Amino acid sequence: MKRIIQSLKYINIAFVFCWAVYLLSSCDAGQGDAAPGNAQNGQGGSLARFTVVNNYLYTVGNEDLSVFDISTPTTPQPGRRIQLDWGVETIFPFQDKLLIGSTTGVYAFDISQPANPEYLDRLQHVRRCDPVVAQGKYAYVTLRGGGECGGASNQLDVIDISDIRNLKLMNSYTMESPYGLGVDGNLLFVCDGSAGLKVLDNSDPLNLKQIKQFTNINAYDVIPLNGLLLLIGEDGLFQYRYNNSNSEMTLISSIPVVR
């Protein structure tokens, strides 16, 4: 019961955290891998179960993807509900696509017609907990085993998404107990649970190299945003400054979890 209460605290903090980042990032459209057409994208963490792209809200349940028209925010209109396999966990917007992580694989959907997501492909894997992020030609997926996630192996997978209708696993890296992750330029941030926050050199996505590890942080999820890293962990919400050229990180603020 104590663990459930703590988890609810993390969820509440993460919700406020993601919504605040959405409000900030929606003022700065069209950067990086944002969707075309001056898209206004909410930028949540890799563990998010909803995302906003332009005038549409996309949410995932345990076995479905739902679409809402929010062009009039006071009266959102429900749209399509797309049935997926059981075990859907996370959703990540990428260009005019959605990447959806489940306990058995990664789905890719096209949202160039926002009200009607089109299924493109699915890369299956053994049963694991599975958040996903993407940048350029590659997506990055953490697979965590144990407990309700199934199995025992823990790893970081790199997926080639250059042909989005033909997802390909390119490489895997051993982790200890990975949760969320985030990518910005040459830096890939991986929350490896009690092993802390790991910072990887992403200049060659098929040959990732760890350059830093912060073992004093029990990290769950991150949002890297133009030199500002927001991190949710066991002890609360943290805000860091980071330098993409030398991977230096400086803590600038924190909100502790009340135990």
C-alpha positions in Angstrom: 0.0 0.0 0.0 2.8 2.4 0.8 4.4 1.8 -2.6 1.0 2.5 -4.3 0.6 5.8 -2.5 4.2 6.8 -3.4 3.5 5.8 -7.0 0.4 8.1 -7.0 2.5 10.9 -5.8 4.9 10.4 -8.7 2.1 10.3 -11.2 0.6 13.6 -9.9 4.0 15.3 -10.0 4.6 13.9 -13.5 1.2 15.1 -14.8 1.8 18.7 -13.6 5.4 18.4 -14.9 4.3 17.3 -18.4 1.5 19.8 -18.6 3.8 22.7 -17.7 6.3 21.6 -20.3 3.5 21.5 -22.9 2.5 25.0 -22.1 6.1 26.2 -22.5 7.0 24.1 -25.6 3.8 24.9 -27.4 5.1 28.5 -27.8 8.1 27.2 -29.8 6.8 25.1 -32.6 8.5 23.5 -35.6 11.9 22.8 -34.0 13.9 19.6 -34.3 11.7 16.6 -35.2 8.4 18.4 -34.6 5.5 17.6 -36.9 5.3 19.7 -40.1 2.9 22.6 -40.7 3.9 24.7 -37.6 2.7 21.9 -35.3 2.0 22.7 -31.7 3.3 19.7 -29.8 3.1 18.9 -26.1 6.4 17.5 -25.0 5.9 14.9 -22.3 8.2 12.3 -21.0 8.7 8.8 -22.5 6.3 7.3 -19.9 3.4 9.6 -21.0 0.1 8.1 -21.9 -1.2 11.1 -23.8 0.2 13.7 -26.2 -1.0 16.8 -28.0 -0.2 17.5 -31.7 -1.8 20.6 -33.2 -5.5 20.5 -32.4 -5.6 16.8 -31.4 -5.1 14.9 -28.2 -4.0 11.3 -28.5 -4.3 9.0 -25.5 -3.6 5.3 -24.9 -5.4 2.9 -22.7 -4.3 -0.6 -21.9 -5.4 -1.9 -25.4 -6.4 1.1 -27.5 -5.5 4.5 -29.0 -8.1 7.3 -28.8 -8.3 10.6 -30.6 -9.9 13.8 -29.4 -10.4 17.0 -31.3 -9.4 19.9 -29.0 -9.6 22.8 -31.5 -12.2 24.2 -29.1 -10.5 23.5 -25.7 -13.7 24.0 -23.7 -15.6 21.4 -25.7 -13.2 18.6 -26.7 -14.8 16.1 -29.2 -14.0 12.4 -29.0 -13.0 10.8 -32.3 -11.7 7.4 -33.4 -10.8 4.7 -30.9 -8.4 2.2 -32.4 -8.1 -1.3 -30.9 -4.6 -2.5 -30.2 -3.2 -5.6 -28.4 -3.3 -5.7 -24.6 -0.4 -4.1 -22.7 -0.2 -0.6 -24.3 1.9 1.7 -22.0 3.3 4.8 -23.6 2.9 7.3 -26.6 5.5 9.5 -28.2 4.9 12.0 -31.1 7.6 12.1 -33.8 7.2 14.3 -36.9 3.8 13.3 -38.3 3.9 9.9 -36.6 3.1 8.4 -33.3 5.3 5.7 -31.7 3.4 3.6 -29.1 5.2 1.3 -26.6 3.5 -1.8 -25.3 4.7 -4.8 -23.3 5.1 -6.8 -26.5 6.4 -4.3 -29.0 6.5 -0.9 -30.6 3.7 0.4 -32.9 4.1 3.1 -35.6 1.1 5.2 -36.7 0.9 8.0 -39.3 -1.1 11.1 -38.2 -0.7 13.2 -41.4 -4.4 13.0 -41.3 -4.7 13.8 -37.6 -8.3 12.6 -37.0 -7.5 9.2 -38.6 -4.3 7.6 -37.5 -3.0 5.0 -39.9 -1.3 1.9 -38.7 2.1 1.5 -40.3 4.1 -1.3 -38.6 4.9 -3.0 -35.4 8.2 -4.4 -34.1 7.5 -7.2 -31.6 9.7 -8.2 -28.7 9.5 -10.5 -25.7 7.2 -9.2 -22.9 8.8 -6.2 -21.2 7.9 -2.7 -20.0 8.6 -0.5 -23.0 8.9 3.3 -23.3 10.1 4.7 -26.6 11.5 8.0 -27.9 12.9 9.0 -31.4 15.2 11.4 -33.1 16.3 11.5 -36.8 16.4 8.0 -38.3 16.3 6.0 -35.0 14.0 5.2 -32.1 15.3 4.2 -28.6 13.4 1.8 -26.4 14.1 0.6 -22.9 13.0 -2.9 -22.0 12.6 -3.6 -18.3 12.0 -7.1 -16.9 10.9 -8.4 -13.6 7.5 -8.2 -11.8 4.5 -7.4 -14.0 6.9 -6.6 -16.9 7.8 -10.2 -17.3 11.2 -11.9 -17.9 14.4 -10.9 -16.4 16.5 -9.2 -19.0 17.0 -5.4 -19.1 18.2 -3.6 -22.1 18.2 -0.5 -24.4 17.2 -1.2 -28.0 18.0 1.0 -31.0 15.5 0.7 -33.9 15.9 2.0 -37.4 12.8 4.0 -38.4 14.1 5.4 -41.6 11.5 3.2 -43.3 8.6 3.7 -40.9 6.7 0.8 -42.5 9.5 -1.6 -41.8 10.9 -1.1 -38.3 14.2 -2.8 -37.7 16.1 -3.6 -34.5 19.7 -2.5 -35.0 21.4 -2.9 -31.7 20.9 -3.7 -28.0 22.7 -2.6 -24.8 22.5 -4.2 -21.4 20.9 -2.1 -18.6 20.1 -2.8 -15.0 16.5 -1.7 -14.5 15.6 0.9 -17.1 12.6 3.2 -17.0 12.1 6.3 -19.1 14.6 8.0 -21.5 15.0 11.1 -23.6 17.2 12.3 -26.5 18.6 15.6 -27.5 21.2 15.9 -30.2 24.3 13.9 -29.3 23.0 13.1 -25.8 20.8 10.2 -24.8 19.5 10.2 -21.2 18.5 6.8 -19.8 16.8 6.5 -16.4 18.2 3.2 -15.1 16.3 3.0 -11.8 18.5 2.4 -8.8 21.6 2.5 -11.1 20.9 6.2 -11.6 20.8 8.5 -14.6 23.0 7.4 -17.5 24.2 9.8 -20.2 25.2 8.3 -23.5 27.0 9.7 -26.5 24.5 9.5 -29.3 26.7 10.9 -32.1 26.7 7.3 -33.6 23.3 5.8 -32.7 24.5 2.3 -33.6 27.5 2.6 -31.3 26.3 4.3 -28.1 28.9 5.1 -25.5 28.2 5.9 -21.8 29.9 9.2 -20.9 28.4 9.9 -17.5 26.5 8.1 -14.7 24.7 9.8 -11.8 24.3 7.0 -9.2 22.9 9.3 -6.5 19.6 9.7 -8.5 16.9 6.9 -8.5 15.6 8.1 -11.9 12.2 7.3 -13.6 11.8 9.6 -16.5 13.3 12.7 -18.2 12.4 15.5 -20.6 15.4 17.1 -22.3 14.5 20.5 -23.7 17.1 22.7 -25.3 19.6 22.5 -22.5 17.1 22.1 -19.7 16.6 18.6 -18.3 13.4 17.8 -16.2 13.8 14.6 -14.2 11.3 12.7 -12.1 12.8 10.3 -9.6 12.1 8.5 -6.4 12.8 11.6 -4.4 10.9 14.2 -6.4 11.2 16.5 -9.5 14.6 17.9 -10.5 15.6 20.5 -13.0 19.1 20.5 -14.5 21.0 22.6 -17.0 23.1 20.5 -19.5 25.6 21.3 -22.2 25.2 19.2 -25.3 28.8 19.7 -26.4 30.4 18.5 -23.2 27.6 16.8 -21.2 28.1 18.9 -18.2 25.0 19.0 -15.9 24.1 21.4 -13.1 21.2 21.0 -10.7 19.2 24.3 -10.6 16.0 23.4 -8.7 14.1 20.5 -7.1 10.7 19.7 -5.6 11.0 16.9 -3.1 8.4 14.1 -2.6 6.7 14.4 0.8 7.0 11.0 2.4 
